Amino acid sequence: MTVAISTPFSSKSTDPIVKPDGNTNEDINANINADINDSTSESGDVPKGALHGIKVLDLSRVLAGPSCTQILADLGADVIKVERPKIGDETRHWAPPTFSDDTSAYYATINRNKKSLTVDITAPAGQTIIKQLIAESDIVVENFKVGGLKKYGLDYDSLKQANPRLIYASLTGFGQTGPDAARPGYDYIIQGLSGLMSITGPSDGEPHKVGVAVVDLFAGLQLTIGIQAALLARQNTGLGQQVDVALLDSALAMLANVGMNHLASGKIPPRLGNQHPSIVPYQVFAADKEAHFVLACGNDSQFARLCDVLGVDWYTDSRFITNPDRVAHRDVLCDALAKRFAEKPRAHWLAVLDQAGVPCGAIHNVAEALAMPQAQAREMIIDFAAFDSPVKALGSPIKLSASPVSYRIPPPRLSEHTDSTLADLGYDSETIAKLKADGIV
């Protein structure tokens, strides 16, 4: 089931959830209570998003930063995406594929629920527009090189003077500090530098990257978490702060248990392909006709149930009784399992293993994954046909019972909201036309 969108997007501007008219805890709590009472729309039947009233100025491009601002937008924040005049975000041109209105699939991935404003921030008149927007924004998100916005007066130290409540979220390759801070960062390169590629791919082949830009997306999530933490901190202090997230830091954090294995043992983790470094059997197997599936025995009882399904007593073999035993004799056990699984079709193994409570699953292609009844039931495909847009998008995985995410606008056309945004700032039509003629917007 593809979810069709029928709730129209409202361009009506809203006040921040916490109003900048006082910094005491009493005033802040009063504002919070007022917002709780105003948690639904005027009709009373459509709940507002969790971040309704929060204003975000998105100065980021490509994937990591825009993925963060899309999450904020899905949660109800009012997000204005600033793009370069005539060119826009690079991902508008990362095609094919495109939808029938020439919107690139890549751009559509992380830019719904946003307004598109084009501004030349290198021009003084453009900088004035940005500063006017920032003066009434709760959050600025940017992914320029460290110091790249300072020459325009758009760095955090410059802006916090005029708006001390501003949360300024910076996403870079290597962070705001350290010897590599000035270096540009790219997902692929960071996957290599961080060690992720050294543990990804077949043991006897070259290192592999993950199939999607996982470092960019993970860093975008970390930035979102940091922003939300800063919003909560502001409720207590009345002050904003800078959120500093780096691709490299995020990738190093993604090493998780594999990184911890190194810290605990001093050994360099090997590349194991589809095998797990600490659990056996926990990998890909091929059934009859090379139909692959994942088997994930996380404990001894699950391994015993696997043996019952296969009609063997390997769980009593001293080489396989405990998981450490199985790790020590990985090759012997997994070779034996591979021979057994090759005897029958994948559907057979998935059915009997699932019935026995042994964790397993088919390896789907993307079409099969999106067609799963579970994916459909969870509304993970969004259709913007109600907005006369051909775009279909992957849905948000965040499900909130009282303030659910909403899909209010498809990925915008370049500069689609420039006139309305400038009009909201008080620019008349003649001034807007002059700015366009001068190439400022």
C-alpha positions as CSV (number, residue, x, y, z in Angstrom):
1,M,0.0,0.0,0.0
2,T,1.4,3.3,-1.1
3,V,0.3,6.2,1.2
4,A,-1.4,9.0,-0.7
5,I,-1.0,12.5,0.7
6,S,-4.1,14.6,1.1
7,T,-3.2,17.1,3.8
8,P,-2.3,20.4,2.1
9,F,0.8,22.3,3.1
10,S,0.2,25.6,4.9
11,S,2.6,28.4,4.2
12,K,1.3,30.4,7.2
13,S,4.2,31.4,9.3
14,T,4.3,30.3,13.0
15,D,6.0,31.5,16.1
16,P,8.7,29.5,17.7
17,I,7.5,27.0,20.4
18,V,9.4,28.9,23.0
19,K,9.0,32.6,22.5
20,P,12.0,34.9,23.0
21,D,10.3,37.2,25.5
22,G,12.0,35.9,28.6
23,N,14.6,33.5,29.8
24,T,13.3,32.5,33.3
25,N,12.2,28.9,33.9
26,E,8.8,30.2,34.8
27,D,8.3,32.0,31.5
28,I,9.6,29.0,29.6
29,N,7.4,26.5,31.4
30,A,4.4,28.8,30.8
31,N,5.2,28.8,27.1
32,I,5.6,25.0,27.0
33,N,2.2,24.6,28.7
34,A,0.6,26.9,26.2
35,D,2.1,24.9,23.3
36,I,0.8,21.7,24.8
37,N,-2.7,23.2,24.8
38,D,-2.2,24.3,21.2
39,S,-1.0,20.9,20.0
40,T,-3.7,20.4,17.4
41,S,-4.8,22.3,14.4
42,E,-7.6,24.8,14.4
43,S,-10.1,22.1,13.3
44,G,-9.0,20.0,16.3
45,D,-8.7,16.8,14.3
46,V,-5.2,17.0,12.8
47,P,-2.4,16.9,15.4
48,K,0.5,19.3,14.8
49,G,4.0,17.9,14.4
50,A,6.3,17.5,17.4
51,L,8.4,20.4,16.1
52,H,5.5,22.6,15.0
53,G,6.5,26.3,15.3
54,I,10.2,25.6,15.1
55,K,11.8,27.6,12.2
56,V,14.8,26.1,10.4
57,L,17.1,27.8,7.9
58,D,18.8,25.1,5.8
59,L,22.1,26.3,4.3
60,S,23.2,22.7,3.7
61,R,23.6,20.8,0.4
62,V,23.9,17.3,-1.0
63,L,23.0,14.5,1.5
64,A,24.1,14.6,5.1
65,G,22.8,18.1,6.1
66,P,19.6,17.9,4.0
67,S,18.8,14.5,5.5
68,C,18.8,16.1,8.9
69,T,16.6,19.0,7.9
70,Q,14.1,16.7,6.2
71,I,13.7,14.8,9.5
72,L,13.1,18.1,11.3
73,A,10.6,19.1,8.5
74,D,8.8,15.7,8.7
75,L,8.4,16.3,12.5
76,G,6.7,19.6,11.8
77,A,9.4,22.2,11.6
78,D,9.1,25.0,9.1
79,V,12.2,24.6,6.9
80,I,13.5,27.0,4.3
81,K,16.1,25.5,2.1
82,V,18.5,28.1,0.7
83,E,19.9,27.3,-2.8
84,R,22.1,29.0,-5.3
85,P,20.2,31.0,-8.0
86,K,19.7,29.1,-11.3
87,I,21.8,26.2,-10.1
88,G,20.4,25.0,-6.8
89,D,21.6,22.0,-4.8
90,E,24.0,19.8,-6.8
91,T,21.7,16.8,-6.3
92,R,19.1,18.4,-8.5
93,H,21.4,17.5,-11.4
94,W,22.5,14.0,-10.1
95,A,20.5,12.1,-12.7
96,P,19.2,9.8,-14.1
97,P,16.8,8.7,-12.8
98,T,14.3,11.4,-12.6
99,F,10.5,11.6,-12.1
100,S,8.4,12.8,-15.0
101,D,8.7,16.4,-13.8
102,D,12.5,16.1,-14.1
103,T,12.9,16.1,-10.3
104,S,16.0,13.9,-9.7
105,A,15.4,10.9,-7.5
106,Y,18.5,11.8,-5.4
107,Y,17.2,15.4,-4.7
108,A,13.8,14.0,-3.8
109,T,15.3,11.6,-1.3
110,I,16.0,14.3,1.3
111,N,14.2,17.5,0.4
112,R,10.4,17.1,0.9
113,N,8.5,19.3,3.3
114,K,10.9,22.3,2.6
115,K,10.5,25.6,0.9
116,S,13.1,26.5,-1.8
117,L,14.6,30.0,-1.6
118,T,17.4,31.0,-4.0
119,V,19.9,33.5,-2.6
120,D,23.4,34.5,-3.6
121,I,25.1,34.6,-0.2
122,T,28.3,36.0,-1.7
123,A,26.5,39.3,-2.4
124,P,25.8,41.8,0.4
125,A,22.2,42.0,-0.5
126,G,21.9,38.3,-0.3
127,Q,23.7,38.2,3.1
128,T,21.1,40.8,4.4
129,I,18.3,38.4,3.4
130,I,19.9,35.5,5.2
131,K,20.5,37.5,8.3
132,Q,16.9,38.7,8.3
133,L,15.8,35.1,8.1
134,I,18.2,34.0,10.8
135,A,16.9,36.7,13.1
136,E,13.6,34.9,13.3
137,S,15.0,31.3,13.1
138,D,15.4,28.8,15.8
139,I,17.9,26.7,14.0
140,V,20.5,27.2,11.2
141,V,22.0,24.0,9.5
142,E,25.1,24.4,7.4
143,N,27.8,22.1,5.9
144,F,30.3,24.6,4.6
145,K,34.0,24.1,5.2
146,V,35.2,25.3,8.6
147,G,35.3,29.1,8.5
148,G,33.7,29.2,5.1
149,L,30.8,31.4,6.2
150,K,32.8,33.8,8.4
151,K,33.7,36.0,5.5
152,Y,30.0,36.6,4.9
153,G,29.3,37.3,8.5
154,L,27.2,34.1,8.7
155,D,29.3,32.2,11.2
156,Y,28.0,31.3,14.6
157,D,30.1,33.8,16.5
158,S,28.8,36.6,14.4
159,L,25.1,35.5,14.4
160,K,24.7,34.6,18.1
161,Q,25.2,38.3,19.0
162,A,22.0,39.2,17.2
163,N,20.1,36.0,18.1
164,P,21.5,34.4,21.3
165,R,18.7,31.8,21.2
166,L,20.0,30.5,17.8
167,I,21.0,26.9,17.5
168,Y,23.7,26.7,14.9
169,A,24.3,23.2,13.6
170,S,27.5,22.6,11.6
171,L,28.2,19.4,9.8
172,T,31.7,18.9,8.3
173,G,34.0,16.2,7.3
174,F,36.3,16.4,10.2
175,G,34.8,18.8,12.8
176,Q,35.4,22.3,13.9
177,T,38.7,21.4,15.7
178,G,41.7,19.3,15.1
179,P,44.6,19.1,12.6
180,D,42.2,18.0,9.7
181,A,39.4,20.5,10.4
182,A,40.0,22.4,7.2
183,R,39.9,19.3,5.0
184,P,36.7,18.7,2.9
185,G,34.9,15.4,3.7
186,Y,33.2,12.9,1.5
187,D,31.3,9.8,2.6
188,Y,33.3,7.4,0.4
189,I,36.7,8.8,1.7
190,I,35.5,8.8,5.3
191,Q,34.4,5.2,5.0
192,G,38.0,4.4,4.0
193,L,39.7,6.6,6.6
194,S,37.5,5.4,9.5
195,G,38.1,1.7,9.1
196,L,34.6,0.9,8.0
197,M,35.8,-0.3,4.6
198,S,38.5,-2.4,6.2
199,I,35.8,-4.6,7.8
200,T,33.4,-4.6,4.8
201,G,33.7,-7.0,1.9
202,P,34.9,-10.6,1.4
203,S,37.9,-11.7,3.4
204,D,39.9,-12.6,0.3
205,G,38.9,-9.6,-1.8
206,E,39.3,-5.8,-1.7
207,P,37.7,-3.6,0.9
208,H,34.1,-2.5,0.0
209,K,32.0,0.5,0.8
210,V,28.5,0.2,2.0
211,G,25.9,0.3,-0.8
212,V,24.5,3.7,0.3
213,A,26.2,6.7,1.7
214,V,25.8,5.4,5.2
215,V,28.3,7.8,6.9
216,D,26.4,10.8,5.5
217,L,23.1,9.5,6.7
218,F,24.4,8.5,10.1
219,A,26.0,11.9,10.5
220,G,22.7,13.5,9.6
221,L,21.0,11.5,12.3
222,Q,23.6,12.5,14.8
223,L,23.1,16.2,13.8
224,T,19.4,15.8,14.3
225,I,19.9,14.4,17.8
226,G,22.3,17.2,18.7
227,I,19.8,19.8,17.5
228,Q,17.0,18.3,19.5
229,A,19.2,18.2,22.6
230,A,20.1,21.8,22.1
231,L,16.4,22.7,21.8
232,L,15.8,21.0,25.2
233,A,18.8,22.8,26.7
234,R,17.5,26.1,25.5
235,Q,14.2,25.6,27.3
236,N,16.3,25.6,30.6
237,T,18.8,28.3,29.7
238,G,17.1,30.5,27.2
239,L,20.3,30.3,25.1
240,G,21.2,28.5,21.9
241,Q,24.6,26.9,21.1
242,Q,26.6,25.4,18.2
243,V,26.2,21.8,17.4
244,D,29.4,20.4,15.9
245,V,29.1,17.0,14.1
246,A,31.7,15.4,11.8
247,L,31.5,12.7,9.3
248,L,34.7,11.1,10.6
249,D,33.5,11.1,14.2
250,S,30.2,9.6,13.2
251,A,31.9,6.9,11.2
252,L,34.3,6.0,14.1
253,A,31.2,5.7,16.3
254,M,29.7,3.3,13.8
255,L,32.6,0.9,14.4
256,A,30.6,0.0,17.6
257,N,31.4,-3.5,18.8
258,V,34.1,-4.1,16.1
259,G,35.9,-1.0,17.3
260,M,35.5,-2.1,20.9
261,N,36.9,-5.5,20.0
262,H,40.1,-3.8,19.0
263,L,40.2,-1.7,22.2
264,A,39.7,-4.8,24.3
265,S,42.2,-7.0,22.5
266,G,44.6,-4.8,20.7
267,K,44.1,-6.8,17.6
268,I,43.1,-5.4,14.2
269,P,39.7,-6.7,13.3
270,P,39.7,-8.8,10.1
271,R,37.3,-8.5,7.1
272,L,34.9,-11.4,7.4
273,G,32.5,-10.8,4.5
274,N,29.1,-11.9,5.6
275,Q,30.3,-13.5,8.8
276,H,30.0,-12.0,12.3
277,P,33.3,-11.6,14.3
278,S,31.8,-12.8,17.6
279,I,28.7,-14.9,16.8
280,V,28.5,-18.2,14.8
281,P,26.4,-19.2,12.8
282,Y,25.5,-15.6,11.9
283,Q,25.9,-15.1,8.2
284,V,24.6,-15.6,4.7
285,F,23.9,-19.1,3.3
286,A,22.8,-20.3,-0.1
287,A,19.9,-22.7,-0.5
288,D,19.1,-24.7,-3.6
289,K,19.6,-22.7,-6.9
290,E,21.8,-20.1,-5.1
291,A,18.9,-18.5,-3.3
292,H,20.5,-16.7,-0.4
293,F,19.2,-16.0,3.0
294,V,20.5,-14.8,6.4
295,L,20.8,-17.1,9.4
296,A,21.3,-15.3,12.7
297,C,21.7,-17.6,15.7
298,G,22.3,-15.2,18.6
299,N,22.5,-17.7,21.4
300,D,23.0,-21.4,22.3
301,S,19.3,-22.3,22.5
302,Q,18.7,-20.9,19.0
303,F,21.6,-23.1,17.8
304,A,20.1,-26.1,19.4
305,R,16.8,-25.4,17.7
306,L,18.6,-25.1,14.4
307,C,20.1,-28.5,15.0
308,D,16.7,-30.0,15.7
309,V,15.4,-28.6,12.4
310,L,18.4,-30.2,10.6
311,G,18.0,-33.5,12.5
312,V,21.6,-33.4,13.9
313,D,23.0,-33.3,17.4
314,W,25.8,-30.8,16.8
315,Y,24.8,-28.9,19.9
316,T,26.3,-31.7,21.9
317,D,29.6,-31.7,20.0
318,S,32.3,-30.2,22.2
319,R,33.4,-28.1,19.3
320,F,30.0,-26.4,19.0
321,I,28.3,-26.4,22.5
322,T,28.9,-22.8,23.3
323,N,29.2,-19.7,21.0
324,P,32.9,-19.3,21.8
325,D,33.4,-22.9,20.8
326,R,31.5,-22.3,17.5
327,V,33.6,-19.2,16.8
328,A,36.8,-21.2,17.3
329,H,35.5,-23.9,14.9
330,R,33.7,-21.5,12.5
331,D,34.9,-23.0,9.3
332,V,34.1,-26.6,10.1
333,L,30.6,-25.8,11.3
334,C,29.7,-23.3,8.5
335,D,30.9,-25.6,5.8
336,A,28.7,-28.4,7.2
337,L,25.7,-26.0,7.3
338,A,26.3,-24.8,3.8
339,K,26.1,-28.4,2.5
340,R,22.8,-29.0,4.3
341,F,21.2,-25.7,3.2
342,A,22.1,-26.3,-0.5
343,E,19.9,-29.4,-0.5
344,K,16.5,-27.7,-0.4
345,P,14.9,-24.5,-1.6
346,R,15.1,-21.3,0.4
347,A,11.4,-21.1,1.0
348,H,11.6,-24.5,2.8
349,W,14.4,-23.4,5.1
350,L,12.8,-20.0,5.9
351,A,9.5,-21.7,6.7
352,V,10.9,-24.4,9.0
353,L,13.5,-22.2,10.7
354,D,10.9,-19.5,11.4
355,Q,8.5,-22.1,12.8
356,A,11.2,-23.3,15.1
357,G,12.0,-19.8,16.3
358,V,15.4,-19.6,14.6
359,P,16.1,-16.0,13.3
360,C,16.4,-16.0,9.5
361,G,15.3,-13.9,6.5
362,A,15.5,-13.8,2.8
363,I,17.9,-11.4,1.0
364,H,15.6,-9.2,-1.0
365,N,16.3,-6.9,-3.9
366,V,15.0,-3.3,-3.5
367,A,11.7,-4.0,-5.3
368,E,11.0,-7.0,-3.1
369,A,11.8,-5.1,0.0
370,L,9.5,-2.2,-0.8
371,A,6.7,-4.7,-1.8
372,M,6.8,-6.4,1.6
373,P,3.3,-6.3,3.3
374,Q,5.1,-5.1,6.4
375,A,6.7,-2.2,4.6
376,Q,3.3,-1.3,3.1
377,A,1.6,-1.6,6.5
378,R,4.2,0.8,8.0
379,E,3.5,3.4,5.3
380,M,7.1,3.4,4.0
381,I,6.2,4.6,0.5
382,I,4.7,8.1,0.2
383,D,2.9,9.3,-3.0
384,F,2.6,13.1,-3.6
385,A,0.0,12.8,-6.4
386,A,-2.4,14.9,-4.4
387,F,0.0,17.8,-5.0
388,D,0.1,17.1,-8.8
389,S,3.6,15.8,-8.3
390,P,4.8,12.5,-9.8
391,V,7.2,12.0,-6.9
392,K,7.0,8.9,-4.7
393,A,9.3,8.8,-1.7
394,L,10.5,6.6,1.1
395,G,8.5,7.3,4.3
396,S,9.8,8.3,7.7
397,P,10.6,5.5,10.1
398,I,9.6,7.7,13.1
399,K,6.1,6.8,14.3
400,L,4.7,9.2,17.0
401,S,1.2,8.4,18.5
402,A,0.2,12.0,19.4
403,S,2.2,14.2,17.0
404,P,2.9,12.1,14.0
405,V,5.1,13.1,11.1
406,S,3.3,14.6,8.1
407,Y,4.1,14.9,4.4
408,R,3.0,18.4,3.5
409,I,4.8,19.3,0.4
410,P,6.7,17.4,-2.3
411,P,10.4,18.3,-3.0
412,P,10.1,21.9,-4.2
413,R,11.0,23.3,-7.6
414,L,14.1,25.5,-7.6
415,S,13.1,28.9,-6.1
416,E,9.5,27.9,-5.8
417,H,9.1,29.8,-2.5
418,T,11.4,32.8,-3.1
419,D,8.7,35.4,-3.7
420,S,6.5,34.3,-0.8
421,T,9.5,34.1,1.6
422,L,10.7,37.5,0.7
423,A,7.2,38.9,0.9
424,D,6.9,37.5,4.5
425,L,10.1,39.5,5.3
426,G,8.5,42.7,4.0
427,Y,9.9,42.9,0.5
428,D,7.5,44.4,-2.0
429,S,7.1,43.1,-5.6
430,E,9.2,45.9,-7.1
431,T,12.1,45.1,-4.7
432,I,11.8,41.4,-5.4
433,A,11.9,42.0,-9.1
434,K,15.1,44.1,-8.7
435,L,16.8,41.4,-6.7
436,K,16.0,38.9,-9.4
437,A,17.3,41.2,-12.1
438,D,20.5,41.7,-10.2
439,G,20.9,37.9,-9.8
440,I,20.7,38.1,-6.0
441,V,17.7,35.7,-5.8
